[in-house]
Amino acid sequence: MSDLKQTVRSLHEELGKAEQLGPDDRALLESALADIRRALESTPAAAPGSGHGDALEGAAVRLEAGHPGLAGAVRAVIDALAKAGI
């Protein structure tokens, strides 16, 4: 889980650097990050479902051209969630 927590921190840092991120994408990523943080603080059964994984993947695709670092951080979170069985 510590790898996942570090990956989430990295995504949060990238999100903070993304000055020209659209409000819809920013809201989606912040919501997903909040859900992931809550899941990490509670039990694995409370982990975010695949709906967030799909939403995060969609956000990564949209962000790829304008924010490649942020898109990469999103994909790293998706991979970490999958490895953690979430």
Steps between C-alpha positions, in 0.01 A plus 500: 500500500790742558576498126139591432511782756817638342346478154191687621726769653679533166169541319395766753828687437452484123143623541630797697743586218234485227412867472289481185298192580132527413255519791326174406826302484625660822174417680508140374859447613448668837190290563681179406798594719270568795329162453836323477630677813187403695538140384866493605411634843227242557463133407576347160129418464431874481732544204382689195330287239582453135292806414782720624756297309302553181458869578870536576596327176271734308658797672849370416408475133359855496805639681765324291565782251481801730621353828715191433650499851157505658373231260797282594431552871136403448605183321746420779215524751285272283783245485562523875130452574495192276810355668340558840190316385285810519 
